[in-house]
Each structure stands twice: as C-alpha cells, then as structure tokens.
Amino acid sequence: MIKTYIIFLVGFLFSISLIAQNKIVVIGNITNVATGKPIANVHVKIQKQNNLTTSNLKGEYQINCYRKKYITLVFSHTSFVTSYELLDTEKDTIYLNVKLALKLENLPTAIVNGEHKPDVVFKSTKISISDYDFYEDKYIFLAYGKRLNKDSEIYLVDKNEKILSKHFIPGTPIELYNDYLGNTNLICKRAIYRIGVSNDKVSLYELPLADFYQLIKPIVDTLDGEILFSDFLEQYPRFKYYAFNPEDTNVTLIKEVVHKEMDWQYNYEYVMLNNADKQFAKRMAKRFKGLDKYDIAASMTGFSHNFMYEKVYAPLFVINDTINIFDHHEDKIWKFIDDTVELASVDFNYHHPAKKSSWKRQLIMDEVNGKIYGLFNLKGYNYLKEIDSSTGKIVAETKLYYQYVDEIKIKDGMVYYTYKPRQTLQKKFLYKEMLE
C-alpha cells in the first residue's frame, strides 16, 4: 500500500545511522540532600522522551541515550522536588550523582464545595495561550493578543510567571509539536520551525517542510538503540510499526494494526465502481508504485473524507523497556521486548463506556513517571482515567474542575490545560491541578 514511503523513510534512517550509533551511558547515585541516604524508586528520564529507568535500593541508576548537543535528565519522585540536570555529552560514559530535596507540602489556596480549585500557572491581561510545552522547569508558549493568525509570538516563561524572552512568528501558526528527540517544533500553515532555547533566550529556525512530515514525524520513539517508527497515514485503515537498527541498518516489523470494519469498507469501494472506473483504478495502480487498485478506488470515491470514516487508533508507548501498543480495534495491549519479540497481550475495554461518545480516542502519557491516562468527556467535563498497562484496567479517575478546557497535557502527576470562562473578557490562562 505504501511501500514507496517505507523505502524512502528507511533511506533516511540509514543516512542518520552513523549519528545514531554514537551512544553514551549515564551512571550515578541519588541521595537525600538533607540526610545523605540513598533514594530508591526515583524516575530517571531523558527529557521529553520515553527513555525511562528507576533507581534501585542503593539509589543507583544507569541510563543509555544517543549523543546530541543538549541532553537534560529529569529526576522525579513523589516525595522529592524534581531535578533537571544538563549533561556534558563529550564523554562516552558520564558519572552524575544527584541530591534531591524533600517537597514542602503547601496548603491548598482555595477550596470550593469540598473541591480544590486548580492553580493558575500563567495569567495575563494581554495575551492568551493557544498551546504550550514544557522546558525543564519553564514553559514555552504559543500565545497571541487578539488573533492567533495576526499577532502571535513564542514566549519562554519561568515558573514564577516571568516572561524571560519572546520571538515573533514568521508565518501563520497552528500548534506546537514534540518530536521523538524531545525537540519542540512550531507547526505553521506553510512552514515548520524548531524552537531553541539558550541562556533563557528563545529562537526559531526553519526545517524543510517535506522532510519533517515524511522523515521526522513518523518516528515514535527509540529503545535500546533502535528507532521505532510507523507508516501511519490517516487515509488508510491499517498501518505498521517497525524497528530500525542503526548498527546493521536492519528494519523489522513489530506489529500491523488494522481497523477491520473500516478496512472492509475501504476495499469494498473498488467493488462498487462501474467497469470503466475499475479499469481506470487498475491502470493507475500500475503507474503509482506502492498503491493497489483498492487504494486508487478509495481515493477516487473520497472514502476517508466521509463523515462515517474513523481513523485507526493504536498508539505506541515505551514503558519500562517494553513496547506497549494500545490496539483499540482488537481491544488489546500488545507487548514486545527486544523490539520485535511478542511478550504478551492484555485485554481491555475502557474504550467501551456506557455512553460511547464519552471516549475521546486519546491516550496521554505522563512524560515524567510514564503513567498512561485515557481522556473522556461528559457534559463538557473532562475525565482522566489512569490505565494500568499490566492489567488494562482503570485504576484511578480525575474529573477536571472546569468545563470545556483545551490543550490537556500531563507532567509529574499534574494535569495542565488552557481555559477561558465563557462570556468573559478574560484571556486564556494556563492552569494545573493534581491527578488522583
């Protein structure tokens, strides 16, 4: 169906394989700054990547990663203040000992009807937040004064709501996007920009548009030195996950995901064509490599633009060195180790609630502790339900305080979102509240 696309992507992966082979290892101990005692079960993570490990009973940890110019390690624990450490990546082996301070528990600032009101992360009388991303203990905002397509800018803001720097946007912005290396990218209508931060100054530089969509966005994650990617295209009711090994440039199939109901209807589009159109579909399939007559027929009828069409949804997450594919069409979590060895499968049914429309077809990972949450909505209120990947069961649920919130993201046990009360002059603020 899309063989040409895969060959093209593999060619790109081969071209970066020499870079990818340049790996480093970070080793160290984590202790309590007050007592000097080791701290166990500290999450150690490459910032904005799913590369995660935990410290043992002696406070020892080890994590591997690819060498790049800037690498930040995140050390988090429920009882200690999260620490961010920028690495010196000139050496192949880095020894980094970290001391963590106990969290000071603050009393809630406001309680309404027995519920804690969310904390305001950033508020302004001049700008609204359209999208945001996390940068160490700071924030990157895509914000605007009156209209997103007229006066928007990129802001770097610290945790005390101080604007550290800002940069104009040379185009019409749409959203922020995190790639597999943890870079923050600004997607505009006709361009893509990488957002860089140095000495609390934010900068933009343009990326090749076609290369971004064809060669960067398909890559999901990395694991044990291999690059995980997919051939997902939203107009097709099936796709595959692959693993690319930079050392031997081998590409291995991990799993094919199929939306069977949509796939049957997709292929039936060809059957419903008249004879002349069937012959045309066959001729076009011979001219375009990687496409068959069913692909051409579905394109001719505009199948994927039909309001009844449902995109295939099966996100991949790396959790504790295990690949987890949440297949919402087979109702299973497929688990793989060593990239392609199927370990087990776990059944789930959380996506079949009593009210079908409440499931929003979105899973969100906490980028610090690796927990997975499903997003649901009832009467304008969003619910985040924690899903245990080992059982497929819902183990906790949080109802967000406000109705009709936007841009929901999760970090270190806190849910963040943007919100503007209806029929008010308030700008769109950024809020956070604790998850159950």
Secondary structure, 3 states (H helix, E strand, C coil): CCHHHHHHHHHHHHHCHHHHCCEEEEEEEEEECCCCCECCCCEEEECCCCCEEECCCCCEEEEEEECCCCCEEEEEECCEEEEEEECCCCCCEEECCEEECECCCCCCCCEECCEECCEEEECCCCCEEEEEEEECCEEEEEEECCCHHHHEEEEEECCCCCEEEEEECCCCEEEEEECCCCCEEEEECCCEEEEEEECCEEEEEEECHHHHHHHHCCEEEEECCEEEEECCCCCCCEEEEEEEECCCCEEEEEEEEECHHHHHHHHHHHHCCCHHHHHHHHHHHHHCCCCCHHHHHHHHHCHHHCCCCCCCCCCEEEECCEEEEEECCCCEEEEEECCCEEEEEEECCCCCCCCHHHEEEEEEECCCCCCEEEEEEECCEEEEEEECCCCCCEEEEEEEEEECCEEEEEECCEEEEEECCCCCCCCCEEEEEECC
